[in-house]
């Protein structure tokens, strides 16, 4: 692949370069036991969501890659070649990479720290509630959410900051057995609620996984037929993401729809914290890449796909009506 100079490390630039080099973020599997060290989060241990995951994962890897070659983040040139080097470094690291982030103010004030020279910030996006004060039926004034405002924050990897370690909250720990039971219970509860609150139908038989449009049924082998639990959940959520297409009026090409389904599967496994193992995707990704004549068109299509994934996942989580914060309070769309 030709080395492309780029203007900034945006989530679409990072994702496109990683797809072209076959080191896309969702290619890396994880287990429940590894979750607390492999997923990007704020310094308060709140997980990032959506496209924020892609850019924060990259910046955590970038900080570690720069340190491994005795450079600063600012020393790494903005290019597709370096994006590939950074992801390869992160995927193949022989140590746990710190995935925690904080804003400049949080580092300075809450963590009593300072940034190291040459640090660079990732730009993340959140929807903040817009409120209005109104009188309730008892004549008391209260805040009412009337909409949401898109907000941007610059956040830094904690690995490029010197902070007071005593100010960092501890990650809630569970015995290994309890973690696996918690993961499985959460996913099963989510599936049950999806079925109760929608027209979602399953057929657990055969040896192939697919969503049949005509009957509106998701077919998948039983979990015992998969090589791992992570492969089962990854496949099931891939097909469930396909299922949202007709509900959300999504009309993409085959390759674009497969990209949405794979990203949707990755994100659902993340927010539900279940074991994840990526599917074989090289064929449809090559098809997706070859369907565009310019890099600009690929970036536009990728941005469209990321928006579709976000919409599909939010739709499913709303149907599932599942309290993702019930065990640890770690999933939140707020400032890092």
C-alpha positions in Angstrom: 0.0 0.0 0.0 1.3 3.5 -0.9 2.3 5.6 2.1 -0.3 8.4 2.4 0.5 11.7 4.1 -2.5 12.8 6.1 -3.6 16.0 7.9 -4.6 14.5 11.2 -5.1 11.2 12.9 -8.9 11.1 12.6 -11.0 8.0 13.3 -11.8 7.6 9.6 -8.1 8.0 8.5 -6.9 5.6 11.2 -9.6 3.1 10.4 -9.1 3.2 6.6 -5.3 2.8 6.9 -5.8 -0.1 9.2 -8.3 -1.8 6.9 -6.0 -1.4 3.9 -3.2 -3.1 5.9 -5.4 -5.8 7.4 -4.8 -4.6 11.0 -8.3 -3.2 11.7 -9.1 -2.7 15.4 -11.7 -5.4 15.4 -9.2 -8.1 14.3 -7.9 -8.4 17.8 -9.8 -10.8 20.0 -10.3 -10.5 23.8 -11.8 -12.4 26.7 -13.6 -11.1 29.8 -10.5 -11.5 31.8 -8.5 -9.2 29.5 -11.3 -6.6 29.2 -10.1 -4.2 31.9 -6.7 -3.8 30.2 -7.6 -3.9 26.5 -10.5 -1.4 26.2 -10.1 2.4 26.1 -11.5 4.2 29.1 -11.5 7.4 31.0 -9.3 7.8 34.1 -12.5 7.2 36.0 -12.7 3.8 34.4 -15.7 4.7 32.2 -15.6 2.9 28.8 -15.6 5.0 25.6 -18.1 4.1 22.9 -18.6 4.2 19.1 -15.9 5.8 17.0 -14.3 7.2 20.1 -13.0 3.7 20.8 -11.1 3.6 17.5 -9.3 6.9 18.0 -8.5 6.3 21.7 -7.2 2.8 21.0 -4.9 4.2 18.4 -3.6 7.0 20.6 -2.9 4.6 23.4 -0.9 2.4 21.0 0.8 5.5 19.5 2.0 6.7 22.9 3.4 3.2 23.7 5.0 2.9 20.2 6.7 6.3 20.5 8.1 5.4 23.9 9.4 2.0 22.6 11.6 3.8 20.0 12.6 6.6 22.4 10.5 9.3 20.8 7.5 11.4 21.7 4.1 11.2 20.2 4.7 14.5 18.4 7.8 13.0 16.7 5.6 10.4 14.8 4.9 11.7 11.3 1.2 11.8 10.2 1.1 9.0 7.6 -0.8 5.8 6.7 2.5 3.9 7.1 2.9 5.0 10.7 -0.8 4.1 11.4 0.0 0.6 10.4 3.2 0.5 12.5 1.3 1.7 15.5 -1.5 -0.9 15.2 1.0 -3.7 14.6 2.9 -2.6 17.7 -0.3 -2.5 19.8 -1.6 -5.9 18.5 1.7 -7.6 19.1 2.8 -5.9 22.3 4.4 -8.2 24.9 3.1 -6.0 27.8 -0.2 -4.5 28.8 -0.7 -1.0 27.3 -2.3 1.6 29.5 -5.7 2.4 27.8 -6.8 5.2 30.2 -7.3 8.8 29.2 -7.9 12.2 30.8 -8.4 15.8 29.7 -5.7 18.4 30.4 -7.7 19.8 33.3 -8.3 16.4 34.8 -4.6 15.6 34.7 -3.7 19.0 36.2 -6.5 19.4 38.8 -7.9 16.0 39.7 -4.8 13.9 39.3 -2.3 16.6 40.4 -0.1 15.9 37.4 1.4 17.2 34.3 1.9 16.1 30.7 5.3 15.0 29.3 6.9 16.9 26.5 5.7 16.0 23.0 2.3 14.6 24.1 -0.6 14.7 21.7 -4.4 14.6 22.4 -7.1 12.5 20.8 -10.3 14.4 19.9 -13.4 12.6 21.0 -17.1 13.4 20.6 -19.9 13.1 23.1 -23.6 14.1 23.2 -24.2 16.2 26.2 -27.8 16.7 27.5 -29.3 20.1 27.0 -31.5 20.9 29.9 -34.2 23.5 30.8 -35.6 24.4 34.2 -39.3 23.8 34.5 -41.9 23.5 37.3 -43.1 20.0 38.0 -46.7 19.1 39.1 -45.8 20.0 42.7 -44.7 23.5 41.7 -41.0 22.6 42.3 -38.3 23.6 39.9 -36.4 20.8 38.2 -34.1 20.2 35.3 -35.6 18.6 32.2 -33.6 17.2 29.3 -34.9 18.8 26.1 -32.2 17.6 23.6 -28.5 16.9 23.2 -25.6 18.9 22.1 -22.5 17.5 20.3 -19.4 18.3 22.3 -15.7 17.7 21.6 -12.9 17.0 24.1 -9.2 16.6 23.7 -8.0 13.8 25.9 -4.4 12.4 26.5 -3.2 8.9 27.2 -2.3 8.6 30.9 0.9 7.0 29.9 2.2 10.4 28.7 1.4 12.1 32.0 3.0 12.1 35.4 0.1 11.9 37.9 -0.5 11.2 41.5 -1.3 7.4 41.4 -3.2 7.6 44.7 -5.8 9.8 42.9 -6.7 7.1 40.3 -9.7 4.9 41.2 -9.2 1.2 41.3 -10.8 -1.0 38.7 -13.5 -3.2 40.3 -12.2 -6.8 40.4 -14.0 -10.1 40.3 -12.9 -13.7 40.7 -12.3 -15.2 37.3 -15.4 -17.5 37.6 -17.6 -14.6 38.5 -16.4 -12.6 35.5 -17.3 -15.3 33.1 -20.7 -15.8 34.7 -21.4 -12.1 34.7 -20.4 -11.7 31.0 -22.6 -14.7 29.9 -25.6 -13.5 32.1 -25.4 -10.0 30.7 -25.4 -11.2 27.1 -28.2 -13.7 27.6 -30.3 -11.2 29.4 -29.8 -8.7 26.5 -30.8 -11.3 23.9 -34.0 -12.2 26.0 -35.0 -8.6 26.2 -34.4 -8.1 22.5 -36.7 -10.9 21.7 -39.3 -9.7 24.2 -39.3 -6.2 22.9 -39.1 -6.8 19.1 -39.9 -9.2 16.3 -36.4 -10.7 16.5 -36.6 -14.5 15.8 -33.8 -17.1 16.0 -33.3 -20.6 14.6 -30.4 -22.4 16.3 -29.8 -25.2 13.7 -27.6 -26.0 10.8 -24.0 -25.1 10.3 -24.2 -21.6 8.7 -25.1 -18.2 10.1 -27.3 -15.7 8.2 -30.3 -13.5 8.4 -33.0 -14.7 6.0 -34.8 -11.5 4.8 -37.9 -13.3 3.5 -38.8 -14.9 6.8 -37.0 -12.3 9.0 -35.3 -15.1 10.9 -31.7 -15.2 12.1 -30.1 -18.6 11.6 -27.0 -19.6 13.5 -25.4 -22.8 14.7 -25.6 -23.7 18.4 -22.8 -22.3 20.7 -21.4 -25.8 21.0 -20.7 -25.9 17.3 -18.3 -22.9 17.4 -14.6 -23.2 18.2 -15.0 -20.7 21.0 -17.6 -18.7 23.0 -16.2 -15.5 21.5 -16.7 -16.7 18.0 -20.4 -17.5 18.8 -21.1 -14.0 20.2 -19.2 -12.3 17.4 -21.2 -14.2 14.8 -24.6 -13.7 16.5 -24.2 -10.0 16.9 -23.0 -9.7 13.3 -26.3 -11.2 12.1 -28.3 -9.1 14.6 -26.7 -6.0 13.2 -27.8 -7.1 9.7 -31.3 -7.5 11.1 -31.4 -3.8 12.0 -31.0 -2.8 8.3 -34.6 -3.1 7.3 -35.7 -1.4 10.6 -33.5 1.6 10.1 -34.0 1.9 6.3 -30.3 1.1 5.6 -29.7 0.4 1.9 -26.0 -0.3 1.4 -24.0 -2.3 -1.0 -23.1 -5.9 0.1 -19.5 -4.9 1.1 -20.6 -1.7 2.9 -23.3 -3.7 4.8 -20.8 -6.4 5.8 -18.5 -3.7 7.2 -21.4 -2.2 9.2 -22.3 -5.7 10.6 -18.7 -6.5 11.6 -18.2 -3.2 13.3 -21.7 -3.6 15.0 -20.7 -7.0 16.2 -17.4 -5.6 17.6 -19.2 -2.8 19.4 -22.0 -4.9 20.9 -19.4 -7.4 22.3 -17.6 -4.5 23.8 -20.5 -2.8 25.5 -21.8 -6.2 26.8 -18.2 -7.2 27.8 -18.5 -10.7 26.3 -15.7 -12.8 24.9 -15.0 -11.7 21.3 -13.3 -13.4 18.4 -13.2 -11.7 14.9 -14.8 -13.4 11.9 -13.0 -14.0 8.6 -13.4 -10.7 6.8 -10.6 -10.3 4.3 -12.7 -11.1 1.3 -15.5 -8.5 1.9 -13.0 -5.8 3.0 -11.0 -6.2 -0.3 -14.4 -6.0 -2.1 -15.2 -2.9 -0.1 -11.9 -1.3 -0.9 -12.0 -2.1 -4.6 -15.5 -0.5 -5.0 -14.1 3.1 -4.6 -11.9 4.9 -7.1 -10.4 7.4 -4.6 -9.3 7.7 -1.0 -11.7 10.6 -0.5 -14.6 8.3 -1.5 -13.4 5.6 0.8 -13.2 8.1 3.7 -16.8 9.3 3.0 -18.1 5.8 2.8 -16.3 4.9 6.1 -17.8 7.9 7.8 -21.2 6.8 6.6 -20.6 3.3 7.8 -19.6 4.5 11.3 -22.7 6.6 11.6 -24.8 3.6 10.6 -23.1 1.4 13.2 -23.7 3.9 15.9 -27.4 4.1 14.9 -27.8 0.3 14.8 -26.1 -0.3 18.2 -28.1 2.5 19.9 -31.3 1.0 18.4 -30.5 -2.5 19.7 -29.4 -1.2 23.1 -32.7 0.7 23.4 -34.6 -2.5 22.5 -32.6 -4.5 24.9 -33.4 -2.0 27.7 -30.3 -3.3 29.5 -28.6 -1.3 32.3 -25.0 -1.6 31.2 -23.8 0.1 34.4 -25.5 -2.4 36.7 -22.2 -4.2 37.7 -19.5 -1.6 37.6 -20.7 1.8 36.3 -18.0 1.7 33.7 -20.0 2.5 30.5 -20.7 6.2 30.1 -20.8 8.8 27.3 -19.3 11.7 29.2 -16.1 13.8 29.3 -12.9 11.8 29.7 
